[in-house]
Amino acid sequence: MTIEQLNRLSEADASLAFKQCCGADEWVDHMVHARPYDSLEEIVETSDNAWEGCDVDVYEEASRSLPRLGDADELAGLRAAGQGLDQLGRRWAALELKGMEGSSPGLMAQLAEAHAAYEENFGHRFVVNATGKSGEELLALMQERLRNDPEDEIMIAAEEQNKITKLRLKKLLA
């Protein structure tokens, strides 16, 4: 999609497009209503500013749109995503988690267990820019971050979500 095409989308379709980049409604609304855009740089800057203005509840909402690491059914569903605009986020997530392909059942079980502990401890899903990371690397990161203070961890998760969002905005406009 080009920037011109994004600018011409109906409000509903623009919301759907931006929702594929970040699952937080407040961020999506901000991005939709900030149109028209002149450049990718303007879109990324607007995204950063919108994300910076969000609070913890919005960060947690965004995390719910991301897959749980170690959930084999959820990961298989990502790989089976369709071709519509509403499926872009699922297809991108599958590509971002490509480094997990071939992970052993034992590693998947460890990831699922660590993710459950993470959600129990912090109240939201584990958020990490997983592009290029193996299952082992993701498990190590999750185990390391499980030791964080909840106030610090939500900010780390928010930073990671912002990285994912910017990558996806670039994919949307590729």
HELIX and SHEET records of a PDB file:
HELIX    1   1 ILE A    3  ARG A    8  1                                   6    
HELIX    2   2 GLU A   11  LYS A   19  1                                   9    
HELIX    3   3 ASP A   25  HIS A   33  1                                   9    
HELIX    4   4 LEU A   40  GLU A   52  1                                  13    
HELIX    5   5 VAL A   56  SER A   63  1                                   8    
HELIX    6   6 ALA A   72  ARG A   79  1                                   8    
HELIX    7   7 LEU A   85  GLN A   87  5                                   3    
HELIX    8   8 LEU A   88  GLU A   96  1                                   9    
HELIX    9   9 LYS A   98  MET A  100  5                                   3    
HELIX   10  10 PRO A  105  PHE A  122  1                                  18    
HELIX   11  11 GLY A  135  ARG A  145  1                                  11    
HELIX   12  12 PRO A  150  LEU A  172  1                                  23    
END                                                                             
